[in-house]
Amino acid sequence: MESLEELQTRHRKEQKDLQARITQKKKGATKKTRKGVNSECEDLERQLKERQEIERGTLNGNTTAEQVEDSESDDSANDVAPPEAAEGIKGVTNTLEKSSISEPASENGQPKKRNRAKERLAKRAAEQEAAVAEAKEEAKSQPDPKAIERKQMLEELSAKGLVEKTIRPDGHCLFSAVADQLSQVGISLDSDREADLKEDQRYKVVRKAAAKYIEGHPDDFAGFLDEPLDQYVTKIRDTAEWGGHFELLALAKTYNVEISVLQTGGSQVIEPGLEGTSEPEKIWLAYYRHGFGLGEHYNSLRKAP
């Protein structure tokens, strides 16, 4: 018989597996099927919760067969095992019915009352195992966006003769990648203390440069923001707020560079568009949607040796 610690460990694993299955189901739902999928997920969660409560009660000696039968009557309409689990459930039930656990002979030769609580638990366990197996099969059939993106990126890099310098994914990656690229083409960051800056601190100067340009050109940006311009500028300058297209545009104009952002499916080019200036230098960044844990990410690209 399971100890309390073993039971709790198994329950946590069952809950985690069920959540993984539910997540996959909801991801694959369409507008037409979402309502049914949500209802099915709620049923699965309820069934697991009820079964685990019964198991805890049984372990503590607080659950009786009558309590389990009452629970059966409450959700019998939804208590249908998935087709792939039917054979396994039937086998478990038949075994219990024939075993000495469910109907052992008493001393006077009469069969004892069936242990419906244990039968119920066995049935629920079989259903849960079938659900976990189904979730694993569904996960196998799902495409891996991270692997797909990485494969396509490597193909693009090879075609253009570029290699990556990995930038730390910390919210400052766009600015760190641009700082690295500027150093590669010999462009100063325009900081009085640039020579004293460590490599992993150069992003701060680039952040401030982007914020300064946006603040100084409100007509180019304010109409596209969901918040007041001054609040947005403060976040870009003083926090780890992620940078995006606005910041790339501001940096292209600040440093007079053409920024090519390589991503799956091609590349995006952001030109400075400055009149009366010298030919802009070209810098390269790699943009990932799925490849890093925090989400969107930029790496610096260099010419292959």
C-alpha positions in Angstrom: 0.0 0.0 0.0 1.2 3.5 -0.8 2.5 5.7 1.9 1.2 9.3 2.2 4.4 10.7 0.7 4.2 8.3 -2.3 0.5 9.2 -2.8 1.2 12.9 -2.8 4.1 12.5 -5.2 1.9 10.5 -7.6 -0.9 13.1 -7.3 1.5 15.9 -8.2 2.7 14.0 -11.3 -0.9 13.3 -12.4 -1.8 16.9 -12.0 1.2 18.0 -14.0 0.6 15.5 -16.8 -3.1 16.5 -17.0 -2.2 20.2 -17.3 0.2 19.3 -20.1 -2.6 17.5 -21.9 -5.1 20.3 -21.4 -2.6 22.8 -22.7 -2.2 20.8 -25.9 -5.9 20.4 -26.3 -6.5 24.2 -25.9 -3.8 25.1 -28.3 -5.4 22.9 -31.0 -8.9 24.2 -30.4 -10.6 26.3 -33.0 -13.4 28.8 -32.5 -16.0 26.1 -33.3 -14.4 23.5 -31.0 -13.2 25.8 -28.1 -16.4 25.5 -26.1 -16.4 21.7 -26.3 -12.7 21.5 -25.5 -13.0 23.7 -22.5 -15.9 21.6 -21.2 -13.9 18.4 -21.7 -10.9 19.9 -19.9 -13.1 20.9 -17.0 -14.4 17.4 -16.8 -10.9 15.9 -16.8 -9.8 18.3 -14.0 -12.9 17.5 -11.9 -12.5 13.8 -12.3 -8.9 13.9 -11.3 -9.6 16.0 -8.3 -12.4 13.8 -7.2 -10.4 10.6 -7.6 -7.4 12.0 -5.7 -9.7 13.1 -2.9 -11.1 9.6 -2.7 -7.6 8.1 -2.6 -6.5 10.4 0.2 -9.7 9.6 2.1 -9.1 5.8 1.6 -5.5 6.1 2.8 -6.7 8.0 5.9 -9.5 5.6 6.5 -12.2 8.3 5.9 -13.8 7.1 2.7 -16.4 4.5 2.5 -17.9 2.6 -0.4 -21.2 4.5 0.1 -19.3 7.8 -0.3 -17.8 6.6 -3.6 -21.2 5.4 -4.9 -22.6 8.9 -4.1 -19.8 10.4 -6.1 -20.6 8.0 -9.0 -24.2 9.1 -9.1 -23.2 12.8 -9.2 -21.1 12.6 -12.4 -22.2 9.4 -14.1 -23.2 11.3 -17.2 -19.7 12.5 -17.8 -17.8 9.5 -16.4 -17.0 7.8 -19.8 -13.6 6.5 -20.4 -11.9 7.5 -23.7 -12.1 4.7 -26.4 -8.4 3.9 -26.2 -8.8 3.3 -22.4 -11.9 1.1 -22.6 -10.2 -2.2 -23.0 -7.8 -1.5 -20.2 -10.5 -0.3 -17.9 -12.6 -3.4 -18.6 -9.7 -5.7 -17.9 -9.0 -4.0 -14.6 -12.7 -4.2 -13.6 -13.1 -7.8 -14.6 -9.9 -8.7 -12.7 -11.2 -7.0 -9.5 -14.6 -8.7 -9.8 -12.9 -12.1 -9.9 -10.2 -11.4 -7.4 -10.2 -12.1 -3.7 -10.0 -8.3 -3.1 -13.5 -7.5 -4.4 -15.3 -10.7 -3.4 -13.3 -12.9 -1.0 -15.0 -15.8 0.5 -15.9 -15.4 4.2 -15.5 -18.1 6.8 -19.0 -19.4 6.3 -18.5 -19.7 2.5 -20.5 -16.6 1.6 -18.9 -13.9 -0.6 -18.2 -10.6 1.1 -19.6 -7.4 -0.1 -17.8 -6.0 -3.1 -15.3 -3.2 -2.4 -16.7 -0.6 -4.7 -14.3 2.0 -3.5 -11.3 0.1 -4.8 -13.1 -0.7 -8.0 -13.9 2.9 -8.5 -10.3 3.9 -7.9 -9.0 1.3 -10.3 -11.3 2.5 -13.0 -10.3 6.1 -12.5 -6.6 5.1 -12.5 -7.0 3.4 -15.8 -8.8 6.4 -17.2 -6.0 8.7 -16.1 -3.3 6.5 -17.5 -5.1 6.5 -20.8 -5.4 10.3 -20.7 -1.7 10.6 -20.1 -0.9 8.3 -22.9 -3.2 10.2 -25.3 -1.6 13.5 -24.2 1.9 12.1 -25.0 0.8 10.9 -28.4 -0.7 14.4 -29.1 2.6 16.1 -28.1 4.6 13.8 -30.4 2.4 14.9 -33.4 2.8 18.6 -32.7 5.5 20.5 -34.6 8.4 21.9 -32.6 8.5 25.7 -33.5 11.9 26.1 -31.8 13.5 23.4 -33.9 11.9 24.6 -37.1 13.0 28.2 -36.5 16.5 27.2 -35.6 16.9 25.1 -38.8 15.6 27.9 -41.0 17.9 30.4 -39.3 20.9 28.2 -39.9 20.0 27.9 -43.5 19.7 31.7 -43.9 23.0 32.3 -42.1 24.8 29.8 -44.3 23.3 31.4 -47.5 24.5 34.9 -46.4 27.9 33.8 -45.0 27.1 34.9 -41.5 27.7 33.5 -38.0 26.0 34.4 -34.7 27.4 35.9 -31.6 25.0 34.8 -28.9 23.7 37.7 -26.8 22.5 37.1 -23.2 18.6 36.9 -23.2 18.0 39.4 -20.4 15.6 42.0 -21.8 18.5 44.1 -23.1 19.4 41.8 -26.1 18.4 44.2 -28.9 20.6 47.0 -27.5 23.5 44.7 -26.6 23.3 43.2 -30.2 23.4 46.7 -31.7 26.3 47.7 -29.5 28.2 44.7 -30.6 27.5 45.5 -34.3 28.5 49.1 -34.0 31.9 48.0 -32.5 32.3 45.6 -35.5 31.9 48.5 -38.1 34.0 50.9 -36.0 31.2 53.3 -35.0 31.5 55.1 -31.7 28.7 54.9 -29.2 29.1 58.7 -28.5 29.8 58.2 -24.8 32.4 60.1 -22.9 33.1 57.0 -20.8 33.0 54.5 -23.7 36.5 53.4 -23.2 35.8 52.5 -19.6 32.6 50.5 -20.3 32.7 46.8 -20.0 31.3 44.9 -23.0 28.2 43.8 -21.0 27.5 47.4 -20.0 27.6 49.0 -23.5 23.9 48.4 -24.0 23.1 51.1 -21.5 24.5 53.8 -23.8 22.6 52.4 -26.8 19.4 52.3 -24.7 19.8 56.0 -23.8 20.5 56.8 -27.4 17.3 55.2 -28.6 15.3 56.9 -25.8 16.8 60.3 -26.6 15.9 60.0 -30.3 12.3 59.0 -29.6 11.9 61.7 -27.0 13.3 64.3 -29.4 11.0 63.2 -32.3 7.5 62.8 -30.7 5.6 63.3 -34.0 7.3 60.1 -35.4 6.3 57.9 -32.5 3.6 59.2 -30.1 0.7 58.3 -32.4 1.7 54.7 -32.4 2.1 54.2 -28.7 -0.5 52.9 -26.2 0.8 55.1 -23.4 2.1 58.6 -23.0 5.4 59.3 -24.7 7.3 60.3 -21.6 6.3 57.1 -19.8 7.5 55.0 -22.8 10.8 56.9 -23.0 11.4 56.3 -19.3 10.9 52.6 -19.6 13.2 52.3 -22.6 15.9 54.4 -21.0 15.8 53.1 -17.4 14.4 49.5 -17.3 14.8 46.2 -19.0 11.9 46.9 -21.3 12.3 44.9 -24.6 13.2 46.9 -27.6 11.5 46.5 -31.0 10.9 48.2 -34.3 10.7 51.8 -32.8 14.0 51.4 -31.1 15.7 49.9 -34.2 14.4 52.9 -36.3 15.7 55.3 -33.7 19.1 53.7 -33.6 19.3 53.5 -37.4 18.9 57.3 -37.5 21.0 58.0 -34.5 24.1 56.1 -35.7 23.3 56.4 -39.5 23.3 52.6 -40.0 21.2 50.3 -42.2 20.0 47.5 -39.9 19.2 44.2 -41.5 17.2 41.9 -39.2 17.4 38.3 -40.3 14.5 36.1 -39.3 12.7 33.0 -40.6 11.2 33.7 -43.9 13.6 36.4 -44.9 15.0 39.7 -43.6 13.7 43.1 -42.7 15.8 46.2 -43.6 15.6 49.4 -41.5 17.2 52.3 -43.3 18.2 55.6 -41.6 16.7 57.7 -44.4 18.9 60.7 -43.6 19.6 63.2 -46.3 23.0 64.9 -46.8 24.9 62.2 -44.8 27.5 59.6 -45.8 26.6 56.2 -47.0 25.3 54.2 -44.0 27.2 51.3 -42.6 25.3 48.0 -42.7 24.8 45.9 -39.5 23.1 42.6 -39.1 20.9 41.1 -36.3 19.2 37.8 -35.9 15.6 37.8 -34.6 14.0 34.8 -32.8 10.4 34.3 -31.8 10.7 30.8 -30.3 14.3 30.0 -29.7 14.8 31.5 -26.2 13.0 31.0 -22.9 12.0 34.7 -22.4 10.4 34.9 -25.8 11.6 37.2 -28.6 15.3 37.6 -28.8 18.0 39.3 -30.9 21.6 38.0 -31.6 24.4 39.8 -33.3 25.6 38.5 -36.7 29.1 38.7 -38.1 30.8 37.7 -41.3 31.9 34.0 -41.3 35.6 33.6 -41.0 
